[in-house]
């Protein structure tokens, strides 16, 4: 099966080599006995060797993809020289070619030259003896070239008479003038025949010297032909080369009988399951497919052993059975005094005597052909005996007692083939867990038994049987309705899944388009804002000297801030762009025990990576970032990923300054530019939803980031809420040594929800 799987794989990529070859077993036997064979048989062997050479080259190219096949179909490389010898020595019709030997070529050249000289001499004599010839042509008799002379004038041409026509009116005479040339032609042709015999003997010897290798090559060609047939069968029947498992179990999904696949449109696939120590009891109407299912199990077991692809679906399980024991058909015999029942019992006895843990037993109509009560009891006893021996058993039956046993014993399982009562046709569909009604009267009606006969038969049924069959009919109808509803729900589910998949693809496409559009717009607007800001600073420098430009300057401030608000954090364009971005994964928070000196961690407030200096104390950890060290809360750290640890910048982290009292006397503050603050993602920190202490720690890190990047202005988003976070932020900023001034943002920038700060 391993070789078959490899062959199927190779056949799908590049077809296995093929050629029409003949079975040369008889010729090889003659060579083995020391006898020679004819040139035509040797040529056929050459064709086989040529195919084996192509197979060898093919397998060498695909050795890595098919190691088992390459080893199994290996042939001797030395056969290539023998194949070339036969190819250049023999023609398709078995003729020995001039290339067989130089001596043969020379002998044939000499014979051709003598023959040509003789024909030229005879052609000249045609004119000389024209009046006594029957026609102007040269004939050949007994390998000699002659002239057709009229019988009434033989002595006018001196020579040797070698024959006559059927009527006697023509004599074939070899002229005396060409007799010597004829002898030379005969000698040359004899030399050719002798050389041909010598060449043929050498070719026979060459093949005999490698007889076993030649046998092997022929067998390989036959095996490859079989593999091609299996591959073609697997393609047409959608069969799979399953790997046999050691367990004595079969679980076949969508199994189809191989002999019914010539008309795949009419084949009903069924799931079949059976394992050692269990029995499957198949019941239902006659001609409903019970025996077909039974045979499918046996065929699957043997096809796996023979390396034949099995017409079942992916996901099937094909186990290993040492033996497949069966009792099918009618083996009655007058010669052996066997009735139908006794013939079955002989087979069943053989099954009982040979059954074991790795045996598959298949019995069709167990204990049929005898008294129903005794037959049913015997059938139950046989099935129990077989499963007690550990065998996997499948039986077909019409016995209600055996069906009842399968319903009460967990080692047995009922299964039924369906029957359409409206159309009086079997469905060939197997249902597990329920017994099937025999429906004998319906089947008889289908095959033309007269209605009065059917009606009388129904009236003769016992009352209990009628009630039982009515109940079985109701159960079957309910099961049919349930199957239809289940199929409808499954179809709707598949339809919904397909629609959901299509909608998801469409959503992703639109997201990509929208993300690309917003990215372009964002970049365009940011470029314009930067340009406007640059121009605004130039205008400020010119207009600040006079009061006349104050109004114009304020309008310019407003215009730039409007655009900045559009692209800033919380702005319309930023919100739309953020909605299209996938959610960032939550950072991996660290526990007190997880921290160790030297560990790479990320300061979540700064987005920078540092190394832990020492074990934490009182939930505070000292972290080295570049050349600086800072002490932060454990909650402010997360585990640094491999890529993050490599790509994080070596930022210098300024330690949080201790709180100090407000100066009693205000220092002279540097002049704050009058240009309106431009809010962008780079100069904004979002503290919404955080507790006060972690928020202030993140705020300190944000200020350090602004200092490193040279930003003069920063925005803090704390929201409205209860006002506690806002008060803490502004109080903290008022005492920060690096903050020059902090106040609520303009209404256009978010008002009281933001605090804008200027750095010293």
N, C-alpha and C positions, 0 to 999 in steps of 0.2 A: 504494500500500500504506500510505503514511503517512495518507492520508485514510481508508482503511478502518479502520486501527487506531484513529483518533480517533472514527470512527462507532461502532465496537464499544464503546469506552469510554463514549461518551455514551449509547448505547442501554442500557447496564447501569444508568446513573444515572437517566436520564429519556428515555422513548421519543422518537424523532424524529417530528415532525408527519406526519400521513397523512390522506389524503382520497381518495375515488373521483373521478378526473378522466378526461376523455376526450381522446384525441389530436386536437388542433385544427390539425394541420399543413395540411390542405386549406383550412380557413377562412383561415389566415394567408397561404397562397399567393394566395387570391382577393383578400385585402386588399392584398397586395403589388402585384397587377396593377391596382389601382384599383377593383375590383368590391366591392360591398357584400355582407354576409352577413346571414342571418336573425337575428331576435331570439334564438331558441333557441341558436344557435351563439355569439352574444355572451354569453349567460348562462353557457354552458359555459366560455368564456374568463374570465369573472368568477370562477367557482369555482376555476380554476387560479390566478388572481392572488391570491385569498384564501388559498389554501394557500401560495403563495410568500411572502405577507406573514407568515404564521405561522412559516414556516421562517426568514425573515430575523430575526424577533424572537427565535426560539429560539437562533440562532447568535450573536446579539448578547449574549445572556445567558451563553453558553458560549464566548465568543471566546478567553478565556485558556486554556481546556482543549483547544480544537480550533482552533488558528490556521490550519493548512493547510486544514481543511474550511471555515472561515469565509471565507477568501479565495476558495476554489474555487467556493463556492455563493453568492457575493455577487450581489444583484440591486439594481436601481435603487429608491431610496426613493420616487421620484416615481410609481411604480406604485400606491402606496397610494391616491392621489386618484382614479386611473382605476378601481381596484377598487371604491371607494366609489360612484363614479358609476354603474357597472354594477349594483351591488347594489341601489341605490335606484331604478333605472330599469326593471329586468327581473325577472320572476318565474320560479320554477323551470320553468314550462311554456312560457317564452318570451314571456309576455304583458308588454306595456309597462305599467308601473305609473303611477298618478296622480302619484307623486313625480318622474317623469321631467322634468316641466316645469309651471310654473303655468298656461300656456295650455292644456295638455292637461287639467288638472284642471277648469278653467272650462268647456271645451267639453263634457266629459263630464257636468258638472253641468247645463248647459243642455239637453243631449240627454235626460238623465234626467227633468228637469222636464217637457219637452214630451211625453215618452213617458208619464209618469204622468197628465198632463192628458188625453191621448188615451184611455188605458185607462179613466179615470173616465167619459169621454163615451160610450164604447162599452158600458161596464157599464150605464149608464142606458138605452141603446137595447135591451139584451137584454130588459128588461121590456116595452118598447114594442112590439117585434116578436116577442114570445114565440110567437104562434100560427103564424108562418111559419118559425121556426128549427128546425134539426135538433137542436140542443142548446144548453144555456146555457153557451157558452164563446166565447172570442175566439180567432181563428186569425190566422196571419201568412202572407202570400203575397207573394213578391218584395220583402220588406222593408216591406210595408204591412200594417196591421192591418185585418182583415175579419171579417164575420159569416157563419156557415154557414146559408144560406137554402135551403129546399126548392126543388127544381127546378120544381115545379108552381106555385110562387107567387113568381116572381122580381120581377115588376113591382109587387108590393105594397111593396117597399123600393127607394126611389129611390137609385141609386148606380152605381158602376162594378164590373162583373163582372171579377175578376182570375183566375178559375180555377174548376175543378170537381173533384169527387172522382173516383176511378177508375171507380166505377159510374155516374157521371153523375147520381146522385140528389141531390147537394148542390152548390150554387153558392156560391162565396166572393165576397161583395159588399162593397166598401168604401162605406159609406153616404155620401151627399152631405154630411150634417151633419159628418162627421169628415174630409172630404177636405183641408181647409185645415190642420187639425191634423196630418194625416199628412205633408203637405208640409213643415211646420215640423220634424217629427221627422227626416225624410229629410235636410233641410239641416243640422240639428245633427249628425247622425251622419256626414255627409260632412266636416264640420269636424273631427270627432274623428279620422277616418281620415287627414285631411291632416296634422293635428298629430302623429299617431303616425308617419307617414312622415318628417316633419321630424326628430322625436326620433331615430328609427332611423338616419337619415343622419348626424346629429351624433355618435351613439355609434360608428358605423363610422369616422367621421373621427377621433374621439378615439383609438380603438385604432390606426388606421393611423398616426397621428402618433408613436406610441411602439412601432412594430411590432417593432423589434429588441429593445427591452427586454422586450416581451411574449414574443418567441421565447425569450429568455434565461430568463425566469421559467418557461416551460413545460419547458425543458430541465432546469432546477434541480429542478423537481418530479419529473421522470422519474429524475434521478440519486438523489434522496433515496429514491424508491421502491425503486431498486436497492440502495441502502445498507441499507435496512430488510430487504430480502430476504437480503442477505449476512449481516446481523447475526442474522437468524433461522436461517439455515443454519449459521452458526458456533456458535450456541447448541445447536442440535440435534445437530450432528456433532462438537462439541468441537473445532472448528477454530480455528487461530490465524493472525493476520495478521503473518507474519514480515517483518522488514525485509530486503529483498534486499541481499546483499553483492556486492562487486565481483568477488570471486574466483569462478572457474568451478568450483564445487564444490557438491555436495549431500550433506548428512548428515542424513537424516530419521529421527527416532526415533518408533517406534510409528506408522508411516505406514499409512493405510488408504485404499483406493480410494474416491473420492467416490461413485461410482455403486452401491457395495455397502452404503452406510450406511443404506439404508432398513430393513435388518434388522441393527442393530448387534450383536445377540447372536451372529450367525454370522460376523462379520468378524474375521479374524485380523490383528492389527497386526504389522508387521515393521519392523526397522531396515534402512534402505537407505543405502549410502554410495558415493559415486563422485566422482572429481575429474579435472581435465584431465590428459591424458597417461597415464591408467590405464584398464584395461578390467575389467569384472566379467563373468565367465562363469557364467551361471545354468544349472544342469542339474537333472535329476530326472524324475519320472514325468509323463506327459501328464495334463492337467487337474489339475496340482498347484499352480498359481498362478504359474508362471514369467512368463507374458505379463502377468498382473495386476501383478506387481512391475515389469516393464518399463514398463508404461504409467504406473504411479505416479510413476516418475522423470520422464517427459516431462510429465505433468500438473502436477507440482510446479513445474517450471521455468516453464511457461506461466501457471499460476495466480498465481505471484509477479509476473509481468509484468503481469497483468491486475488485480492488486489483490484477488484472491479469497483468503479465508482457507484455509489448507491443513490438512487433518485429520491433523496430526502433533503430537507431544508437545513441551512446552517444552524448550528446549535444542537444538532442531534448527538446522541451518545451511542457509540457502537462498541459493545463489549465483546468478550472472547468466550466462546463455548467450545469445549473439546468435542462434543458430539451434538448432532441434531437428529433426534429420533422422531419418526412420524408414523401416523396411521391415517392414511387418506385413501379414498376411492373404495371400490368394491373388489375384493380379492377372492371372491368365491371361486371354487374349482371343483368340477365334477371328477376330474382325474384324481384329485387328492381328497375327495369326500369332504370338502369344506363348504359350509353354507356362508351366507353373508356375515352372520353373527360370529360363527366360529372362526372365520378368517380374521375378523377384527380382533377377537380375543387372542389369537396367536400373536398378532402384532403388539397388542397391549401388553401381553406377558413378556415379550422381548423388551419393550420399553421399561417395564418394571424391573427386570433383571439387570439392565444396563444403566439405569438412571443414577445420576450422582450430582454433586454440588455444581459442576460446570457443564450440565447437560440441559439442552433445550428440547422440550417434549411438546409436539404438536399433534393433536388428535382431533380429527373431524368427525362429528356426530358420535361422541363417545357412547358406547353400549347401545347403539342403535340396532334395530332389527330383531328385537325380542320383546317380552312382556314389559310394558311401560313402567310398572311399579318396580319390578325387579331390576330392570335396566337402569332406572334412575338411582336406585340404591347402590348398584354396582358402580355407576359413574361417580357418585360422591365418594365411595370408598377408594377408587383408583386415584382420583385427584388428590385426596388427602394423603395417600401413600406416596405419591410422587413428590409433593411439596415437603413431606417429612424427610425424604431423601435429599432435599436441598435443591431439587431441579426447578428450573423456570418452566412453567406449564401454561399452555394456551389450548383451550378446548372449545369447540362449538357444540351447542346443544339446543334441544327443544324441551328438555325436562324442567318442569317447574321446581322440582325438589332440589336440583342442582343450582338453580338460580337463587332459591331461598337460602341454601347453604352459603353461597357467595355473599348474600346480604348480611348474614349473621357472623361469618368468620372473617376477621380482618386480614387473614392471609390470602383471601380470595377477593377478586374484584369483578363486579358485573359490568358488562358493556353491551350495547345494543346497536344494531344497524337499523336505520330509520326506514319508514314506509309511509308514502303519501296515500292516504285513504281516499282522497278525492280523485286522484288520477290513477289509483291502483298501481302505482309504480314505486319501486324502492328508491330511496335517496342515496344509498351507499355511504351515508355519513354515520360515523361511529360516535356514540355518546357514552361517556363513562359514568359509572355510578348507578345505572338503572338497568334492569333486565328488559329484554325486548319480547314483544308478543310474536308468536309464530305466524299469525294472520293466515292460516292455511286456507280458510274459506275465501278470503279476499284474493289470495294468489290463484286459487282454483278458478275464481270468477274471471280473473285477468286472462287466464289461458283458455277461456271459452267454455267452461262447464256451465250447463244450462241453469238459468235462474231458479226453476222449480227444484232442482237438485240441491242448489245452495240453500234455498229456503227450508227444505226438509232437514238438511244437515243442521241448520241453526236451531230448529225446533227440537232436535234430538240432543242438543247439548245439555249437560246437567245444569241446574239452576245456579249452583255455586260458581261454575266456570263462566256462566253468562255474566254474573255480577262481577267476577274478577276481571273479565275482559272489558266490561264497561268502565270499571275503575282504571284499568290500564290505559284505555282509550282516552279517558279524561286527563290522566296524567300526561300522556303523550301530547295531547292538544295543548295543554298548559305549557309544556316544555317547548313546543313549536312556537307558541306565541312569545314565550320568553326569549327564545333564540332570535326571533324576528326583531323584538324590541331591543335586545342587546346589540344585534347587528346594526340597527338604525342608530342607536346611541353611539356605537363605535364609529360609524360613518360620520355622524355629526361631530364627534370628538376630533377625528382626523381632519375634517373640514375646518373646524375652529382652530386647530393647531396650525394648519397650513395658512389660514388667514392671519393668525397671530404672527407667524413667521414673516409673512409678506409685509404686514404692518410694521414690524420691528425693523425690517430692512429699509422700508420707506422712511421710517423715523430717523434711522441712522443716516440715511442719505441726506435728508433735509437738515439734520443737525450739522453734518459736515459742510453743507452749502452755507448755512447760516453762520457757522463758526468762521468760515473763511471770509464771508462778507463782513462780519463784525470786526474781525482781525484787521482787515484792510481799512475799514472806516476808523477804527481806533487809532491805528498807526497814522493815518492821514490827519486826524484831528489833533493828535499829540504833536505831530510835526508843525501844524499850524499854530498851536498854542506856544510851542517853544519859540517859533519865529516871532509871534506877537509879543511874547515876553521880552525878547531881545530888543525889538523895536521900542517897546514901552520904556525900557531902561534908558535907551538913547534919548527918547523924547523927554523923560523925566529930567535928565541932566540938562537939557536945553531949556525946559519950561520952568524948572524950579527957581531960576534966577528972576523970574517975573511972576506977578500974580495973574497976568492976563490969561495964562494957559491952565489955570487950576481947573476950570470947568472941563476943558478938553481932556486933561489928564485923568480926572475922575471918570469921565465917560470911557476912556480907554481901559481903565481899571475894571470897570463893570463888564465890558465886552470880553476881556480876557478871562475874568473870573467866571462868566457865564459858560464859556467853552470849557474851562477847567472843571467846573461843576458837572458838566455833561460826561466827562471822562473820568472823574475822580471816583474814589471808593464810595459806593452808595449811589453814584450817578446812574442815569438811565442806561447809557452804553455799557458801563462796567457791570451793572446788574444783568443785562442781557447776555453779555459775554460770559459772566461767571455761571449763569444758568446752564450754559452749554458745556462747561468743563466737568469732567468726572469728579466725584467727591474724593478728596484726599484721604488716604488711609489714616486711621487714628494712630498717633504715636504710641510706641510700646513703653508704657510707664514702668518705672523700676521700683523694686522694693528695697528695703533697708539691707536685707541679706544679699541681694543680687549685686550690690556695688562693691567693687574691689579696686585698689590702686592700679592705675594704668589702663583702666577700661575706657573705651571711646564712647562718649555720650554727646547728645545734642542738647544745647540750651534752647528750649522750645520758644522762649521769648525772643531770642536773637536769630535763631536759625543757624547758629555756628556750632562747630564741633570742637570739643576739648577732651582732655584726659583727666580722670579722677586722680587727685593727689593723695588723699588719705581716706580711711573709712569715715563714714558720716558720724557726726555727733549732734544729738538733739535735733534730728531731721535736717541738719545743715551739712552741705558737702562743699569741699574746696575743689574747684576745677581750674586747671591751667588751660588758658586759651592763648595760644601763641606764647609771647613772653610775659603775659600778665596772668594773675591769679584772681579768682573771685569766689566768694562763698554764697551759695544759693540754696534754696529749698529743694528737697528731693522731688517734689511735685513739679518743679520747673525743668526736670531732666527727662530725656527719653533715650532709648538705646539707639546708637548710630548705626545705620546700615553700612554694608561694605562699600557701596558706591558713594554714599554720603561721606563716609570717613575719608575717602580719597579726594573727593571733589570740594569739600568744604574749605573756604578760605581761612588762612591763618590770621584771624582777626584778633586785635588786642582789645581785651575787655576791661573797661575801667571799673574798679570796684565801687560799690555803692557808697557814696559819702555819708558819714554820720550826720544825724540831724543836729542842727546848730540853731542857736537862738537868732531871731531876726536882729539885724543891726539896729542899734539905737539911732544911729545917724545914717541916713541914706547916702550911699556912694554915688558918685557921679556916673550915671548910666550912659553907655554909648548910645549914639543916635540910632533909632530904629527907622529903617527905610519906610517911607510912606507908601510903597507899592503894596497893593492888596495881595494877601497870601494866596498862592496857587496850590490847591489840594490835589495831590496825585497819589497813586498806590504806594510810591516809594517813600512819601513823607507822612503816611497815616498809619496809626496803630489802632486796632479794634479790641476794646476791653469789655464789650458788652457781655453780660452774663457771668463774669468772673467775680470771685471774692476779692475783698479789698487788698489783702496782703499779696496774693499772687499777682493781682493786677498792678500794684505799685512796683513789684520786682520786674514785671515785664515792661513797665513804663521806663524804668531805669535802663534796661537793655535797649529799648527803643531810642532813648536819648543818646546812648553811646553810639548806636548805629548812625544817627544823624550827624554826630560829631566826626565820625570816621569818614563819612561820605561828603562832608563839607556843606551839608544842608543848613540853611539859616532858620528855616521855619518848619514846624511840625504840627500835625493835627492829631488829637486824641479823641476817638469815638467812644463815649461812655454811655450814651443814651440819656433818656429822661429818668425813667424808673422812679425810685423813692428819693433820689437826689443824694443818697449816701456815697455812692461811688464818685459822683461828680464832685462833691465837696472834698472827698479825700484826695482826688487827683489834683484839684486846684490848690489845696493846701500843701500838698507835697511839692508841686511845681514852684510854689511861692518860696519854699525853703531850699530848693535845689541850687547848688552853687553854679551850675552851668546854664541855668535858665535866667534870661534877662527879664522877660515879662510873659505872663499868661493871662488869657481872657477868653470869654465866650466867642465863638465864631460868628461871622456875619450871618444874617438870616439866609442869604443865598447859599452859604456853605453849611447849613444845618442848624444854626442858632445855638441854643442851650444844649443840644445833644452833642456838640463838639466843643473842645477847648483847643484854641490855637496858642502855640508857644513860640517865643523867639529865643534863640540861643545867643550867649555872649560871644 
